[in-house]
């Protein structure tokens, strides 16, 4: 017998406090959910798979699959598990779902493409910044409420037209908990760059950004500024830069990072299904074949 349940109804190892918050989150409509949500698939009362969905930058309609775990020889359950969760979220108002999968994880790519019918819509390239020396002439300013509308337009305008439907943002999505900076022109009346610094553990930081095509050269100055800001409060940390090729100037930005010896980490496919980050948990699985745990921020 196959069953699909929220993890709070299938895992007795959750502590009371976590179970309580997960249950409250489970009952809320999409726009009010405050945490990610995990569902498991059980066969004969044994957990065979797990999937976790998280809001993409606080979006109420776009969700990122951040975990997909299938026990060995349970690939056939991937469609049933994912289809159940997507159907549930669609009924609540969600319109698109996506996952970022490392190109080296061929088994996982095959599951998403062949079993789950996700389409490849873009690439995401991850680089690590180990250190930056030298002076910088660009000073970023913290994003203020009065600039949010303009930043939203700037961000969306820099996305390729054929990807804008899936990856564009609404103004409320720029009110997330990330550190946010903007780059203005000399007259202080035009947005030329937007930088968002996210972390889950206060050790690994990820920069999502958009910069005007004519000002690519200032990317290094912006990264130096952010690096020094983090260094003021953190003795040790890792800083990663995401370059997403659905932005108009992604090729030029990658070239700049390569020329300045940034450490290449990975290239991943962004797989999506639209309508309109390796872990081991012995309490759930005895043997795991496919593991997907996206460590980055949705």
C-alpha positions in Angstrom: 0.0 0.0 0.0 1.4 3.4 -1.0 0.7 6.6 1.0 1.9 10.2 0.8 1.9 12.3 3.9 3.4 15.5 5.3 6.5 14.4 7.3 4.9 15.5 10.6 2.4 12.6 10.2 5.0 10.0 9.3 8.1 10.7 11.4 7.9 10.2 15.1 11.5 11.5 15.6 10.5 15.2 15.3 10.6 17.1 18.6 7.4 18.6 19.9 8.3 22.2 19.1 9.3 21.5 15.5 6.3 19.3 15.1 4.0 22.1 16.3 5.4 24.7 14.0 5.4 22.3 11.0 1.8 21.5 11.7 0.8 25.2 11.9 2.7 25.8 8.6 0.9 22.8 7.0 -2.5 24.3 7.8 -1.8 27.8 6.4 -2.6 28.9 2.8 0.4 29.4 0.5 0.7 33.2 1.1 1.0 32.7 4.8 3.4 29.7 5.0 6.5 30.7 6.8 8.7 27.6 6.3 9.5 25.0 3.7 7.3 21.9 3.6 8.3 18.2 3.3 6.3 15.3 2.2 7.2 11.6 2.2 6.0 8.6 0.3 5.4 5.3 2.2 5.2 1.8 0.9 3.9 -0.7 3.4 4.4 1.9 6.1 8.1 2.3 5.2 9.4 5.7 4.0 10.7 5.3 0.4 11.1 8.9 -0.7 11.0 12.5 0.4 10.5 15.9 -1.3 10.8 19.4 0.1 9.4 22.6 -1.4 10.4 26.1 -0.4 9.1 29.5 -1.5 11.3 31.1 -4.2 12.2 34.5 -2.7 9.0 34.6 -0.7 6.9 34.0 -3.8 3.4 32.9 -3.2 3.1 31.2 -6.6 6.6 29.9 -7.5 8.3 27.1 -5.5 11.7 25.6 -5.5 12.3 21.9 -4.9 15.2 21.9 -2.5 15.3 18.2 -1.7 14.4 15.0 -3.5 15.4 11.8 -1.9 14.6 8.3 -3.2 15.5 5.1 -1.6 17.4 2.7 -3.8 15.1 0.9 -6.3 12.3 3.4 -5.7 12.7 5.6 -8.8 9.2 4.7 -10.0 7.7 6.4 -6.9 9.3 9.8 -7.9 6.4 10.7 -10.3 3.7 9.8 -7.8 5.3 11.7 -4.9 6.1 14.8 -7.0 2.8 14.8 -8.8 0.9 14.7 -5.5 2.7 17.6 -4.0 2.5 19.7 -7.2 -1.2 19.0 -7.6 -1.7 20.0 -3.9 0.1 23.2 -4.3 -1.5 24.0 -7.7 -4.9 23.7 -6.0 -3.8 26.2 -3.5 -2.7 28.7 -6.1 0.9 27.8 -7.1 1.8 28.2 -10.8 5.4 27.1 -11.3 8.0 24.8 -9.8 11.7 24.4 -10.4 14.8 22.7 -9.2 18.5 23.5 -9.7 20.4 20.2 -10.4 24.2 19.9 -10.7 25.1 18.7 -14.3 27.2 15.9 -12.7 24.1 14.3 -11.1 23.0 12.5 -14.3 20.7 10.1 -12.4 18.8 13.0 -10.8 18.6 14.9 -14.1 17.1 11.8 -15.8 14.5 11.6 -13.0 13.4 15.2 -13.4 13.4 15.2 -17.2 12.1 11.7 -18.0 10.0 10.7 -14.9 8.7 14.1 -13.8 8.6 15.9 -17.2 10.5 19.0 -16.1 12.0 21.1 -18.9 15.5 22.6 -19.0 15.0 26.3 -19.1 18.3 27.8 -18.0 21.7 27.2 -16.4 23.1 28.4 -13.1 26.9 28.7 -12.6 28.4 28.9 -9.1 31.7 30.5 -8.3 33.5 30.9 -5.0 35.2 34.1 -3.9 38.3 33.1 -1.7 39.7 36.6 -1.3 39.8 40.0 -3.1 42.6 42.4 -2.9 42.9 46.0 -3.9 40.9 49.2 -3.6 37.3 49.6 -4.8 35.7 52.7 -6.1 32.1 51.5 -5.9 30.1 51.9 -2.7 26.8 50.0 -2.6 23.9 51.4 -0.7 21.4 49.3 1.4 18.0 48.9 -0.4 15.4 51.2 1.0 11.6 50.8 0.7 11.3 53.7 -1.7 13.6 52.0 -4.2 11.8 48.6 -4.2 9.5 49.4 -7.1 12.4 50.6 -9.3 14.6 47.7 -8.3 11.8 45.3 -9.2 11.5 46.8 -12.7 15.3 46.8 -13.2 15.6 43.2 -12.1 12.8 42.0 -14.4 14.0 44.0 -17.4 17.4 42.3 -17.3 15.9 38.8 -17.7 15.7 37.3 -21.1 12.2 37.8 -22.5 11.5 34.1 -22.9 12.5 33.4 -19.3 10.8 36.5 -17.8 7.5 34.7 -17.2 9.1 32.1 -15.0 11.8 34.1 -13.1 10.4 37.6 -12.8 9.6 39.0 -9.3 6.9 41.0 -7.7 7.7 43.9 -5.4 6.9 42.1 -2.2 9.6 39.6 -3.0 12.3 42.2 -2.4 11.2 42.5 1.3 12.9 39.2 2.2 15.4 38.8 5.0 18.5 38.9 2.8 21.0 41.7 2.9 20.2 43.8 -0.1 22.3 46.5 -1.8 21.9 48.7 -4.8 24.3 50.5 -7.2 23.1 53.9 -8.4 24.4 56.2 -11.2 26.2 59.4 -10.4 23.0 61.4 -10.3 21.5 58.9 -7.8 18.4 58.6 -9.8 18.8 55.3 -11.7 19.4 51.8 -10.5 22.4 50.1 -12.2 22.8 47.0 -10.1 21.1 45.0 -7.4 22.9 42.6 -5.0 21.2 40.2 -2.6 23.3 38.3 0.0 21.6 35.2 1.5 22.6 32.6 4.0 21.1 29.7 6.0 23.9 29.2 8.5 25.8 32.5 8.8 28.8 30.8 7.3 28.0 30.1 3.6 26.8 33.2 1.8 25.4 33.4 -1.7 25.2 36.4 -3.9 22.3 36.7 -6.3 22.6 39.8 -8.5 21.6 41.7 -11.5 23.7 44.4 -13.1 23.2 46.7 -16.0 25.0 45.5 -19.2 26.9 48.7 -19.6 28.3 48.5 -16.1 29.6 44.9 -16.0 33.1 46.2 -15.2 31.9 47.3 -11.8 31.0 43.8 -10.7 34.4 43.3 -9.1 34.1 46.5 -7.1 30.7 45.4 -5.9 32.0 42.0 -4.8 34.9 43.6 -3.0 32.5 45.8 -1.1 30.2 42.9 -0.1 33.3 40.8 0.9 34.6 43.5 3.2 31.2 44.0 4.7 30.9 40.4 5.6 34.5 40.3 6.9 33.7 43.0 9.4 31.3 40.6 11.2 32.7 37.2 10.3 36.2 35.8 11.0 35.6 32.9 8.7 33.0 32.5 6.0 32.5 31.2 2.4 31.2 33.5 -0.2 29.7 32.2 -3.4 28.4 34.1 -6.5 25.6 32.7 -8.6 25.5 33.6 -12.3 22.2 32.7 -14.0 22.1 32.6 -17.7 18.6 33.9 -18.0 20.0 37.3 -17.4 21.0 39.2 -20.6 24.7 39.7 -19.7 25.5 36.3 -18.1 28.2 35.4 -20.6 30.1 38.6 -20.0 29.8 38.2 -16.2 31.2 34.7 -16.4 34.1 35.9 -18.5 34.9 38.5 -15.8 34.9 35.9 -13.0 37.1 33.6 -15.1 39.6 36.3 -15.9 40.0 37.2 -12.3 40.6 33.6 -11.2 37.4 33.0 -9.2 37.1 29.4 -8.2 34.6 27.5 -10.3 32.3 25.3 -8.2 29.6 23.9 -10.4 27.2 24.3 -13.3 23.6 23.3 -12.8 20.5 22.9 -15.0 17.5 24.9 -13.9 14.5 22.5 -14.5 11.0 23.9 -14.4 7.4 22.8 -14.6 5.0 25.8 -14.9 1.3 26.0 -15.2 -0.3 29.4 -16.6 21.2 22.1 -2.9 24.0 14.8 -0.5 22.5 14.1 2.9 22.2 11.0 5.1 19.4 10.4 7.6 19.6 6.9 8.9 16.4 7.4 10.9 14.5 7.5 7.5 16.5 5.4 5.1 18.6 2.3 5.2 20.0 2.7 1.7 19.9 5.8 -0.4 20.6 5.9 -4.2 19.5 9.4 -5.3 20.1 12.3 -3.0 19.3 15.9 -3.7 19.8 18.6 -1.2 20.2 22.2 -2.5 22.2 24.2 0.0 21.6 27.5 -1.6 18.7 29.9 -0.9 15.5 29.7 -2.8 
